Structures are given as structure tokens and as C-alpha cells.
Amino acid sequence: MNVAPIHSIYIPRMSVYTTEQNIAMEFQEWGPIARIDFTPINKKPGFTEDMMSELKSAFIHFYYALSSEHTKLVLIQQNQAYKMYLKYGIGYWLVLQNKSPVPYTMMNTSQIVDNCRYLEQRVEQQQCTIDELKAALEAVQQQVYLLISPI
């Protein structure tokens, strides 16, 4: 079987109390972990983080591609779930292939947040412009209606 090796995996459900250290211990034989991205379940686009649930998701990114020699990796690469029983915890995680990994960036958190704030301001400015243009268009439509309506 000739499939491309994977660089990151996705765990759709885990306890909200699971830490990066817990994940590193469970995946130590899979390869060196570059980073772990936690997300709330059913996250919507934007900057909201609703961690009120008892569950969260995790994206685990490895420094280099994992070999596909192990049966579990072959299953994941074939878009099948691998049921991973925890060695250092109770229960299991479903491990899936990460189909849309977030690429690494050289920016630090402060730079990213600053860029996001800038973009939020731009969106607000554009929304104001759109509202003004809508009002102007409605005024023009009213004038046209008055000009062409029968007396």
C-alpha cells in the first residue's frame, strides 16, 4: 500500500481536563510532537471560545511525517477511525486524520492577536460604510419612485 505519511492527527472528543502532557505521554511512540491545538467542541468561526462543555477536541501536530508501517496509521490514512485505548488514563480516544491542518506561523501570539484586532477594526469600518451606502441607496430609490410614480 502506497499512502502518504501523516503529519497531524485529530481527536474529536476528550476530557476538558486533558493536558498537553497527558497527550505527549500517550503518543510518545508515535513521534516527536511539535504542538497541540485544543478547540471547543462544535467551534464556530471567530474568536469565541466556549469551554463550558466537559469535552474538547485536539489536533496533534508532529515534527515530521509518521511512517505508515503501523496498522493504526494505515487505518487513519484511509480515513478510518483508530480506537486508541489510553495507557495512562481511563477509556479511549478516537484518532482520525487531520484533513485541514493549521500551518505553522513565525508570528508569536501577541502579533497574531494584534493582527486580529486590526482586522476586527477594519470589519467594523466596512460595516459602517455598508450601512451608510444602504441608507443612501434607499434614499435614491425613494426619489426615483417619487419621480416615476403616477400622479
OpenMM code with the backbone's topology and positions (N, CA, C; nanometers):
from openmm import Vec3, app, unit

residues = "MET ASN VAL ALA PRO ILE HIS SER ILE TYR ILE PRO ARG MET SER VAL TYR THR THR GLU GLN ASN ILE ALA MET GLU PHE GLN GLU TRP GLY PRO ILE ALA ARG ILE ASP PHE THR PRO ILE ASN LYS LYS PRO GLY PHE THR GLU ASP MET MET SER GLU LEU LYS SER ALA PHE ILE HIS PHE TYR TYR ALA LEU SER SER GLU HIS THR LYS LEU VAL LEU ILE GLN GLN ASN GLN ALA TYR LYS MET TYR LEU LYS TYR GLY ILE GLY TYR TRP LEU VAL LEU GLN ASN LYS SER PRO VAL PRO TYR THR MET MET ASN THR SER GLN ILE VAL ASP ASN CYS ARG TYR LEU GLU GLN ARG VAL GLU GLN GLN GLN CYS THR ILE ASP GLU LEU LYS ALA ALA LEU GLU ALA VAL GLN GLN GLN VAL TYR LEU LEU ILE SER PRO ILE".split()
positions = [
    Vec3(0.0847, -0.1178, 0.0000),
    Vec3(0.0000, 0.0000, 0.0000),
    Vec3(0.0885, 0.1231, 0.0000),
    Vec3(0.0608, 0.2159, -0.0895),
    Vec3(0.1425, 0.3357, -0.1031),
    Vec3(0.0582, 0.4583, -0.0676),
    Vec3(0.0603, 0.4972, 0.0588),
    Vec3(-0.0135, 0.6154, 0.1032),
    Vec3(0.0840, 0.7146, 0.1628),
    Vec3(0.0494, 0.8414, 0.1568),
    Vec3(0.1377, 0.9462, 0.2088),
    Vec3(0.1381, 0.9435, 0.3610),
    Vec3(0.2531, 0.9646, 0.4223),
    Vec3(0.2589, 0.9677, 0.5677),
    Vec3(0.1871, 1.0910, 0.6229),
    Vec3(0.1413, 1.0807, 0.7473),
    Vec3(0.0666, 1.1915, 0.8073),
    Vec3(0.1561, 1.2731, 0.8997),
    Vec3(0.1240, 1.4023, 0.9112),
    Vec3(0.1956, 1.4925, 0.9993),
    Vec3(0.1124, 1.5308, 1.1215),
    Vec3(-0.0194, 1.5189, 1.1111),
    Vec3(-0.1029, 1.5563, 1.2239),
    Vec3(-0.2283, 1.4709, 1.2287),
    Vec3(-0.2810, 1.4584, 1.3495),
    Vec3(-0.3999, 1.3771, 1.3731),
    Vec3(-0.5021, 1.4605, 1.4494),
    Vec3(-0.6237, 1.4099, 1.4556),
    Vec3(-0.7358, 1.4789, 1.5177),
    Vec3(-0.8042, 1.3844, 1.6148),
    Vec3(-0.8304, 1.4335, 1.7342),
    Vec3(-0.9085, 1.3587, 1.8331),
    Vec3(-1.0343, 1.4410, 1.8586),
    Vec3(-1.1501, 1.3939, 1.8132),
    Vec3(-1.2710, 1.4758, 1.8209),
    Vec3(-1.3281, 1.4952, 1.9616),
    Vec3(-1.3035, 1.4032, 2.0530),
    Vec3(-1.3604, 1.4140, 2.1872),
    Vec3(-1.2606, 1.3651, 2.2915),
    Vec3(-1.2371, 1.4507, 2.3911),
    Vec3(-1.1570, 1.4123, 2.5071),
    Vec3(-1.2008, 1.4994, 2.6241),
    Vec3(-1.1622, 1.4602, 2.7426),
    Vec3(-1.1983, 1.5366, 2.8617),
    Vec3(-1.1393, 1.6764, 2.8552),
    Vec3(-1.2124, 1.7738, 2.9042),
    Vec3(-1.1636, 1.9115, 2.9070),
    Vec3(-1.0422, 1.9247, 2.9998),
    Vec3(-1.0216, 1.8266, 3.0858),
    Vec3(-0.9090, 1.8290, 3.1799),
    Vec3(-0.7817, 1.7662, 3.1221),
    Vec3(-0.7878, 1.7128, 3.0019),
    Vec3(-0.6698, 1.6543, 2.9384),
    Vec3(-0.5692, 1.7645, 2.9078),
    Vec3(-0.4437, 1.7409, 2.9417),
    Vec3(-0.3380, 1.8407, 2.9212),
    Vec3(-0.2460, 1.8000, 2.8069),
    Vec3(-0.1603, 1.8922, 2.7680),
    Vec3(-0.0595, 1.8607, 2.6663),
    Vec3(0.0320, 1.7489, 2.7148),
    Vec3(0.0631, 1.7484, 2.8432),
    Vec3(0.1489, 1.6441, 2.8990),
    Vec3(0.0820, 1.5066, 2.8888),
    Vec3(-0.0498, 1.5009, 2.9148),
    Vec3(-0.1220, 1.3742, 2.9006),
    Vec3(-0.1117, 1.3210, 2.7578),
    Vec3(-0.1305, 1.4097, 2.6629),
    Vec3(-0.1259, 1.3703, 2.5217),
    Vec3(0.0156, 1.3270, 2.4835),
    Vec3(0.1156, 1.4018, 2.5277),
    Vec3(0.2547, 1.3671, 2.4958),
    Vec3(0.2888, 1.2279, 2.5483),
    Vec3(0.2404, 1.1951, 2.6667),
    Vec3(0.2681, 1.0617, 2.7222),
    Vec3(0.2015, 0.9528, 2.6382),
    Vec3(0.0778, 0.9757, 2.5964),
    Vec3(0.0043, 0.8747, 2.5207),
    Vec3(0.0633, 0.8529, 2.3809),
    Vec3(0.1207, 0.9575, 2.3216),
    Vec3(0.1684, 0.9490, 2.1837),
    Vec3(0.3206, 0.9472, 2.1720),
    Vec3(0.3911, 0.9176, 2.2797),
    Vec3(0.5372, 0.9241, 2.2752),
    Vec3(0.5985, 0.8293, 2.1735),
    Vec3(0.5353, 0.7153, 2.1447),
    Vec3(0.5924, 0.6225, 2.0467),
    Vec3(0.5563, 0.6599, 1.9028),
    Vec3(0.4655, 0.7549, 1.8843),
    Vec3(0.4243, 0.7946, 1.7503),
    Vec3(0.5253, 0.8887, 1.6860),
    Vec3(0.6009, 0.9604, 1.7663),
    Vec3(0.6983, 1.0553, 1.7138),
    Vec3(0.6974, 1.1836, 1.7952),
    Vec3(0.7953, 1.2705, 1.7692),
    Vec3(0.8034, 1.3951, 1.8465),
    Vec3(0.6912, 1.4922, 1.8089),
    Vec3(0.6241, 1.5430, 1.9112),
    Vec3(0.5111, 1.6344, 1.8915),
    Vec3(0.5618, 1.7775, 1.8789),
    Vec3(0.5198, 1.8452, 1.7729),
    Vec3(0.5571, 1.9857, 1.7514),
    Vec3(0.4659, 2.0778, 1.8314),
    Vec3(0.3346, 2.0531, 1.8245),
    Vec3(0.2397, 2.1343, 1.9005),
    Vec3(0.1066, 2.0620, 1.9082),
    Vec3(0.0257, 2.1068, 2.0033),
    Vec3(-0.1083, 2.0526, 2.0226),
    Vec3(-0.2044, 2.1703, 2.0245),
    Vec3(-0.3074, 2.1642, 1.9406),
    Vec3(-0.4093, 2.2689, 1.9360),
    Vec3(-0.5380, 2.2132, 1.9948),
    Vec3(-0.5838, 2.2723, 2.1047),
    Vec3(-0.7119, 2.2343, 2.1642),
    Vec3(-0.8208, 2.3259, 2.1097),
    Vec3(-0.9392, 2.2705, 2.0861),
    Vec3(-1.0530, 2.3501, 2.0415),
    Vec3(-1.1787, 2.3041, 2.1144),
    Vec3(-1.2719, 2.3963, 2.1364),
    Vec3(-1.4004, 2.3546, 2.1933),
    Vec3(-1.4765, 2.2675, 2.0934),
    Vec3(-1.5647, 2.1855, 2.1440),
    Vec3(-1.6498, 2.1029, 2.0587),
    Vec3(-1.7447, 2.1960, 1.9827),
    Vec3(-1.7690, 2.1671, 1.8562),
    Vec3(-1.8583, 2.2451, 1.7702),
    Vec3(-1.8189, 2.3922, 1.7642),
    Vec3(-1.6903, 2.4201, 1.7528),
    Vec3(-1.6423, 2.5584, 1.7468),
    Vec3(-1.6919, 2.6254, 1.6203),
    Vec3(-1.7404, 2.7478, 1.6383),
    Vec3(-1.7837, 2.8287, 1.5258),
    Vec3(-1.6706, 2.9230, 1.4868),
    Vec3(-1.6687, 2.9698, 1.3625),
    Vec3(-1.5624, 3.0614, 1.3208),
    Vec3(-1.5619, 3.1881, 1.4060),
    Vec3(-1.4452, 3.2419, 1.4265),
    Vec3(-1.4321, 3.3642, 1.5047),
    Vec3(-1.3471, 3.3419, 1.6282),
    Vec3(-1.3560, 3.4366, 1.7207),
    Vec3(-1.2681, 3.4347, 1.8360),
    Vec3(-1.3352, 3.3838, 1.9627),
    Vec3(-1.4553, 3.3312, 1.9541),
    Vec3(-1.5237, 3.2824, 2.0734),
    Vec3(-1.4643, 3.1482, 2.1150),
    Vec3(-1.4523, 3.1308, 2.2447),
    Vec3(-1.4039, 3.0041, 2.2992),
    Vec3(-1.4989, 2.9607, 2.4086),
    Vec3(-1.5939, 2.8765, 2.3747),
    Vec3(-1.6911, 2.8278, 2.4705),
    Vec3(-1.6400, 2.6966, 2.5289),
    Vec3(-1.5733, 2.7051, 2.6436),
    Vec3(-1.5211, 2.5843, 2.7083),
    Vec3(-1.6118, 2.5423, 2.8239),
    Vec3(-1.7422, 2.5639, 2.8087),
    Vec3(-1.8371, 2.5267, 2.9126),
    Vec3(-1.8633, 2.3760, 2.9119),
    Vec3(-1.8306, 2.3109, 2.8059),
    Vec3(-1.8529, 2.1674, 2.7929),
    Vec3(-1.7497, 2.0899, 2.8745),
    Vec3(-1.7787, 1.9665, 2.9011),
    Vec3(-1.6843, 1.8773, 2.9686),
    Vec3(-1.5915, 1.8096, 2.8692),
    Vec3(-1.6098, 1.8426, 2.7402),
    Vec3(-1.5300, 1.7816, 2.6348),
    Vec3(-1.4613, 1.8881, 2.5506),
    Vec3(-1.3528, 1.8485, 2.4851),
    Vec3(-1.2840, 1.9337, 2.3891),
    Vec3(-1.2237, 1.8444, 2.2826),
    Vec3(-1.1751, 1.9066, 2.1753),
    Vec3(-1.1077, 1.8361, 2.0668),
    Vec3(-0.9602, 1.8725, 2.0692),
    Vec3(-0.8790, 1.7913, 2.0027),
    Vec3(-0.7361, 1.8219, 1.9945),
    Vec3(-0.6829, 1.7867, 1.8564),
    Vec3(-0.5958, 1.8737, 1.8070),
    Vec3(-0.5202, 1.8485, 1.6856),
    Vec3(-0.3751, 1.8338, 1.7288),
    Vec3(-0.3144, 1.7219, 1.6949),
    Vec3(-0.1779, 1.6929, 1.7380),
    Vec3(-0.0888, 1.6937, 1.6141),
    Vec3(0.0089, 1.7844, 1.6142),
    Vec3(0.0991, 1.8027, 1.5001),
    Vec3(0.2365, 1.7476, 1.5371),
    Vec3(0.2909, 1.6647, 1.4498),
    Vec3(0.4211, 1.6048, 1.4726),
    Vec3(0.5266, 1.6791, 1.3916),
    Vec3(0.6518, 1.6745, 1.4381),
    Vec3(0.7602, 1.7441, 1.3692),
    Vec3(0.7850, 1.6906, 1.2290),
    Vec3(0.7698, 1.5629, 1.2113),
    Vec3(0.7918, 1.5051, 1.0795),
    Vec3(0.6882, 1.3970, 1.0557),
    Vec3(0.6788, 1.3572, 0.9319),
    Vec3(0.5770, 1.2610, 0.8919),
    Vec3(0.5951, 1.1287, 0.9636),
    Vec3(0.4842, 1.0753, 1.0073),
    Vec3(0.4869, 0.9453, 1.0727),
    Vec3(0.4888, 0.8363, 0.9661),
    Vec3(0.5649, 0.7320, 0.9904),
    Vec3(0.5698, 0.6231, 0.8921),
    Vec3(0.4370, 0.5496, 0.8922),
    Vec3(0.4046, 0.4883, 0.7824),
    Vec3(0.2758, 0.4194, 0.7709),
    Vec3(0.2905, 0.2692, 0.7947),
    Vec3(0.3931, 0.2280, 0.8688),
    Vec3(0.4164, 0.0856, 0.8903),
    Vec3(0.3171, 0.0257, 0.9890),
    Vec3(0.2715, 0.1049, 1.0846),
    Vec3(0.1815, 0.0527, 1.1867),
    Vec3(0.0384, 0.0459, 1.1333),
    Vec3(-0.0325, -0.0580, 1.1723),
    Vec3(-0.1706, -0.0776, 1.1276),
    Vec3(-0.2562, 0.0421, 1.1639),
    Vec3(-0.2351, 0.0992, 1.2829),
    Vec3(-0.3174, 0.2126, 1.3261),
    Vec3(-0.3000, 0.3325, 1.2329),
    Vec3(-0.1786, 0.3549, 1.1849),
    Vec3(-0.1552, 0.4681, 1.0942),
    Vec3(-0.2145, 0.4423, 0.9565),
    Vec3(-0.2120, 0.3190, 0.9122),
    Vec3(-0.2721, 0.2850, 0.7832),
    Vec3(-0.4227, 0.3099, 0.7901),
    Vec3(-0.4865, 0.2708, 0.9004),
    Vec3(-0.6299, 0.2958, 0.9171),
    Vec3(-0.6597, 0.4450, 0.9123),
    Vec3(-0.5809, 0.5230, 0.9850),
    Vec3(-0.6013, 0.6677, 0.9895),
    Vec3(-0.5838, 0.7283, 0.8515),
    Vec3(-0.4823, 0.6837, 0.7772),
    Vec3(-0.4578, 0.7372, 0.6430),
    Vec3(-0.5681, 0.6995, 0.5450),
    Vec3(-0.6408, 0.5948, 0.5750),
    Vec3(-0.7525, 0.5532, 0.4900),
    Vec3(-0.8833, 0.6159, 0.5374),
    Vec3(-0.8720, 0.7222, 0.6182),
    Vec3(-0.9877, 0.7957, 0.6710),
    Vec3(-1.0783, 0.7084, 0.7569),
    Vec3(-1.0177, 0.6144, 0.8270),
    Vec3(-1.0910, 0.5331, 0.9225),
    Vec3(-1.0459, 0.5734, 1.0629),
    Vec3(-1.1360, 0.5612, 1.1570),
    Vec3(-1.1029, 0.5942, 1.2948),
    Vec3(-1.0225, 0.4813, 1.3583),
    Vec3(-0.9248, 0.5196, 1.4376),
    Vec3(-0.8486, 0.4222, 1.5161),
    Vec3(-0.8871, 0.4435, 1.6621),
    Vec3(-0.9322, 0.3390, 1.7283),
    Vec3(-0.9713, 0.3463, 1.8678),
    Vec3(-0.8472, 0.3206, 1.9530),
    Vec3(-0.7965, 0.4260, 2.0151),
    Vec3(-0.6724, 0.4180, 2.0931),
    Vec3(-0.7069, 0.4093, 2.2421),
    Vec3(-0.6804, 0.2948, 2.3006),
    Vec3(-0.7033, 0.2786, 2.4451),
    Vec3(-0.5890, 0.3450, 2.5204),
    Vec3(-0.6231, 0.4255, 2.6184),
    Vec3(-0.5243, 0.5057, 2.6899),
    Vec3(-0.4382, 0.4191, 2.7811),
    Vec3(-0.3080, 0.4452, 2.7785),
    Vec3(-0.2136, 0.3745, 2.8659),
    Vec3(-0.2077, 0.4388, 3.0035),
    Vec3(-0.2240, 0.5713, 3.0056),
    Vec3(-0.2070, 0.6461, 3.1295),
    Vec3(-0.3378, 0.7099, 3.1759),
    Vec3(-0.4478, 0.6599, 3.1263),
    Vec3(-0.5779, 0.7117, 3.1636),
    Vec3(-0.6825, 0.6033, 3.1508),
    Vec3(-0.8076, 0.6444, 3.1622),
    Vec3(-0.9190, 0.5503, 3.1538),
    Vec3(-0.9958, 0.5795, 3.0256),
    Vec3(-1.0308, 0.4745, 2.9533),
    Vec3(-1.1104, 0.4909, 2.8326),
    Vec3(-1.0273, 0.4868, 2.7062),
    Vec3(-1.0795, 0.5512, 2.6037),
    Vec3(-1.0118, 0.5520, 2.4739),
    Vec3(-1.0397, 0.6840, 2.4028),
    Vec3(-0.9589, 0.7121, 2.3017),
    Vec3(-0.9791, 0.8255, 2.2113),
    Vec3(-0.9950, 0.7711, 2.0706),
    Vec3(-1.0823, 0.8313, 1.9934),
    Vec3(-1.0873, 0.8030, 1.8503),
    Vec3(-0.9842, 0.8933, 1.7840),
    Vec3(-0.8965, 0.8345, 1.7070),
    Vec3(-0.7906, 0.9095, 1.6400),
    Vec3(-0.8207, 0.9091, 1.4906),
    Vec3(-0.8267, 1.0302, 1.4329),
    Vec3(-0.8574, 1.0466, 1.2915),
    Vec3(-0.7475, 1.1267, 1.2236),
    Vec3(-0.7461, 1.1226, 1.0933),
    Vec3(-0.6515, 1.2049, 1.0184),
    Vec3(-0.6994, 1.3494, 1.0229),
    Vec3(-0.6069, 1.4420, 1.0432),
    Vec3(-0.6388, 1.5840, 1.0384),
    Vec3(-0.6442, 1.6245, 0.8917),
    Vec3(-0.7629, 1.6535, 0.8414),
    Vec3(-0.7800, 1.6808, 0.6987),
    Vec3(-0.7483, 1.8252, 0.6610),
    Vec3(-0.7452, 1.9141, 0.7588),
    Vec3(-0.7143, 2.0544, 0.7274),
    Vec3(-0.6270, 2.1143, 0.8376),
    Vec3(-0.5005, 2.0725, 0.8426),
    Vec3(-0.4132, 2.1218, 0.9497),
    Vec3(-0.3839, 2.2708, 0.9373),
    Vec3(-0.3776, 2.3374, 1.0525),
    Vec3(-0.3410, 2.4791, 1.0565),
    Vec3(-0.1898, 2.4867, 1.0427),
    Vec3(-0.1416, 2.5602, 0.9429),
    Vec3(0.0033, 2.5642, 0.9221),
    Vec3(0.0754, 2.6395, 1.0335),
    Vec3(0.2012, 2.6087, 1.0502),
    Vec3(0.2867, 2.6766, 1.1471),
    Vec3(0.3082, 2.8203, 1.1015),
    Vec3(0.3185, 2.9108, 1.1972),
    Vec3(0.3472, 3.0503, 1.1664),
    Vec3(0.4665, 3.0978, 1.2483),
    Vec3(0.5377, 3.1948, 1.1944),
    Vec3(0.6519, 3.2504, 1.2670),
    Vec3(0.6076, 3.3591, 1.3637),
    Vec3(0.4824, 3.4064, 1.3500),
    Vec3(0.4332, 3.5111, 1.4397),
    Vec3(0.4099, 3.4540, 1.5798),
    Vec3(0.4334, 3.5388, 1.6800),
    Vec3(0.4013, 3.4960, 1.8155),
    Vec3(0.2562, 3.5322, 1.8455),
    Vec3(0.2080, 3.4922, 1.9606),
    Vec3(0.0686, 3.5128, 1.9966),
    Vec3(0.0316, 3.6605, 1.9962),
    Vec3(0.1181, 3.7448, 2.0483),
    Vec3(0.0886, 3.8884, 2.0537),
    Vec3(0.0735, 3.9471, 1.9138),
    Vec3(0.1577, 3.9057, 1.8210),
    Vec3(0.1475, 3.9549, 1.6840),
    Vec3(0.0172, 3.9091, 1.6184),
    Vec3(-0.0195, 3.7849, 1.6422),
    Vec3(-0.1433, 3.7318, 1.5844),
    Vec3(-0.2635, 3.8076, 1.6394),
    Vec3(-0.2658, 3.8283, 1.7713),
    Vec3(-0.3769, 3.8999, 1.8338),
    Vec3(-0.3835, 4.0432, 1.7813),
    Vec3(-0.2682, 4.1079, 1.7661),
    Vec3(-0.2662, 4.2445, 1.7131),
    Vec3(-0.3222, 4.2480, 1.5710),
    Vec3(-0.2841, 4.1521, 1.4881),
    Vec3(-0.3390, 4.1448, 1.3521),
    Vec3(-0.4898, 4.1213, 1.3538),
    Vec3(-0.5361, 4.0381, 1.4450),
    Vec3(-0.6795, 4.0107, 1.4556),
    Vec3(-0.7554, 4.1359, 1.4988),
    Vec3(-0.7001, 4.2105, 1.5933),
    Vec3(-0.7646, 4.3357, 1.6363),
    Vec3(-0.7725, 4.4343, 1.5197),
    Vec3(-0.6656, 4.4439, 1.4436),
    Vec3(-0.6659, 4.5310, 1.3259),
    Vec3(-0.7764, 4.4888, 1.2293),
    Vec3(-0.7863, 4.3591, 1.2038),
    Vec3(-0.8884, 4.3100, 1.1111),
    Vec3(-1.0296, 4.3341, 1.1651),
    Vec3(-1.0480, 4.3191, 1.2953),
    Vec3(-1.1784, 4.3474, 1.3550),
    Vec3(-1.2161, 4.4942, 1.3346),
    Vec3(-1.1202, 4.5860, 1.3521),
    Vec3(-1.1459, 4.7281, 1.3303),
    Vec3(-1.1828, 4.7538, 1.1841),
    Vec3(-1.1110, 4.6909, 1.0931),
    Vec3(-1.1406, 4.7076, 0.9505),
    Vec3(-1.2814, 4.6580, 0.9175),
    Vec3(-1.3206, 4.5461, 0.9750),
    Vec3(-1.4543, 4.4922, 0.9508),
    Vec3(-1.5597, 4.5892, 1.0040),
    Vec3(-1.5366, 4.6471, 1.1227),
    Vec3(-1.6298, 4.7457, 1.1775),
    Vec3(-1.6418, 4.8670, 1.0858),
    Vec3(-1.5282, 4.9170, 1.0363),
    Vec3(-1.5296, 5.0313, 0.9450),
    Vec3(-1.6064, 4.9978, 0.8170),
    Vec3(-1.5823, 4.8794, 0.7642),
    Vec3(-1.6511, 4.8396, 0.6422),
    Vec3(-1.8010, 4.8241, 0.6660),
    Vec3(-1.8403, 4.7751, 0.7841),
    Vec3(-1.9824, 4.7614, 0.8156),
    Vec3(-2.0484, 4.8983, 0.8229),
    Vec3(-1.9780, 4.9975, 0.8804),
    Vec3(-2.0313, 5.1339, 0.8839),
    Vec3(-2.0492, 5.1885, 0.7432),
    Vec3(-1.9515, 5.1661, 0.6576),
    Vec3(-1.9604, 5.2107, 0.5182),
    Vec3(-2.0776, 5.1435, 0.4480),
    Vec3(-2.0955, 5.0147, 0.4692),
    Vec3(-2.2068, 4.9415, 0.4081),
    Vec3(-2.3393, 4.9981, 0.4556),
    Vec3(-2.3515, 5.0255, 0.5864),
    Vec3(-2.4762, 5.0815, 0.6398),
    Vec3(-2.5054, 5.2182, 0.5793),
    Vec3(-2.4014, 5.3026, 0.5657),
    Vec3(-2.4194, 5.4350, 0.5043),
    Vec3(-2.4622, 5.4224, 0.3585),
    Vec3(-2.4001, 5.3303, 0.2851),
    Vec3(-2.4356, 5.3108, 0.1449),
    Vec3(-2.5777, 5.2559, 0.1297),
    Vec3(-2.6196, 5.1700, 0.2192),
    Vec3(-2.7574, 5.1190, 0.2163),
    Vec3(-2.8572, 5.2321, 0.2354),
    Vec3(-2.8287, 5.3179, 0.3337),
    Vec3(-2.9179, 5.4311, 0.3600),
    Vec3(-2.9231, 5.5241, 0.2387),
    Vec3(-2.8083, 5.5518, 0.1781),
    Vec3(-2.8053, 5.6384, 0.0607),
    Vec3(-2.8808, 5.5749, -0.0550),
    Vec3(-2.8656, 5.4451, -0.0733),
    Vec3(-2.9360, 5.3759, -0.1812),
    Vec3(-3.0868, 5.3789, -0.1592),
    Vec3(-3.1297, 5.3599, -0.0365),
    Vec3(-3.2732, 5.3666, -0.0070),
    Vec3(-3.3279, 5.5057, -0.0373),
    Vec3(-3.2504, 5.6110, -0.0060),
    Vec3(-3.2935, 5.7483, -0.0349),
    Vec3(-3.3054, 5.7692, -0.1855),
    Vec3(-3.2089, 5.7170, -0.2609),
    Vec3(-3.2138, 5.7293, -0.4075),
    Vec3(-3.3342, 5.6535, -0.4618),
    Vec3(-3.3599, 5.5352, -0.4091),
    Vec3(-3.4745, 5.4561, -0.4546),
    Vec3(-3.6053, 5.5300, -0.4273),
    Vec3(-3.6156, 5.5962, -0.3140),
    Vec3(-3.7355, 5.6731, -0.2810),
    Vec3(-3.7537, 5.7890, -0.3796),
    Vec3(-3.6436, 5.8576, -0.4113),
    Vec3(-3.6504, 5.9691, -0.5057),
    Vec3(-3.6927, 5.9203, -0.6447),
    Vec3(-3.6364, 5.8104, -0.6885),
    Vec3(-3.6727, 5.7542, -0.8189),
    Vec3(-3.8190, 5.7147, -0.8189),
    Vec3(-3.8642, 5.6529, -0.7128),
    Vec3(-4.0043, 5.6115, -0.7032),
    Vec3(-4.0956, 5.7331, -0.7130),
    Vec3(-4.0588, 5.8428, -0.6452),
    Vec3(-4.1404, 5.9644, -0.6493),
    Vec3(-4.1411, 6.0244, -0.7904),
    Vec3(-4.0287, 6.0187, -0.8599),
    Vec3(-4.0197, 6.0750, -0.9939),
    Vec3(-4.0978, 5.9969, -1.0984),
    Vec3(-4.1018, 5.8652, -1.0868),
    Vec3(-4.1670, 5.7851, -1.1899),
    Vec3(-4.3068, 5.7391, -1.1516),
    Vec3(-4.3502, 5.7626, -1.0312),
    Vec3(-4.4839, 5.7178, -0.9915),
    Vec3(-4.5893, 5.8074, -1.0546),
    Vec3(-4.7019, 5.7473, -1.0899),
    Vec3(-4.8100, 5.8271, -1.1496),
    Vec3(-4.8701, 5.9227, -1.0464),
    Vec3(-4.9084, 6.0380, -1.0927),
    Vec3(-4.9646, 6.1405, -1.0037),
    Vec3(-5.1111, 6.1225, -0.9863),
] * unit.nanometer
topology = app.Topology()
chain = topology.addChain("A")
for resn in residues:
    res = topology.addResidue(resn, chain)
    for name in ("N", "CA", "C"):
        topology.addAtom(name, app.Element.getBySymbol(name[0]), res)
